[in-house]
Amino acid sequence: MRHLLKAILLASLPTGAAAQGPTGNIIIELNRAVAIEGACRLTFLAQNNMDQDIEQIVFETVLFTTEGAVDRLTLFDMGNLPAARPRVREFDMPGLACDGLGQVLINGVDACAGDDLDAATCEGALSPVSRVDGVEVIG
């Protein structure tokens, strides 16, 4: 009887990829910073390289000036990110001069929704990068 119970328990345990959870990374690239009237428009290219769709992901983000001072703390809602499909998201930052932006810190994942996903899983998969000269993106 003990052997039968042990066999049932072992058979019910997840194995392989299912036991490890989602795999892959989430690339968040600051692609462009453009001055618009009274604001700086930040354009991000988001690429979900995980093996499943993300229904919604929100990043707690800190913008630093070129002098290293905190300009603001904000939330960037990237919305849904389907697996293996790039998405572009834009955010207008009123009162921010693009040439005064020195660093973008992805301070954490405020929300991440999807099958077997949570904020900690998405934060662990985060790979921030920048294409904007003089602006570093870190996470």
URHUJO-V306174 format. One record per helix or strand. SS is the DSSP state (@ for helix, = for strand). FROM is the first residue (numbers start at 0). TO is the last residue. If there is no record, write none. Layout:
# URHUJO-V306174
ss = (SS;SS)
from = (FROM;FROM)
to = (TO;TO)
This chain:
# URHUJO-V306174
ss = (@;@;=;=;=;=;=;=;@;=;@;=;=)
from = (1;15;25;38;53;69;82;85;97;100;118;125;135)
to = (11;19;35;47;64;80;82;93;99;112;124;129;137)
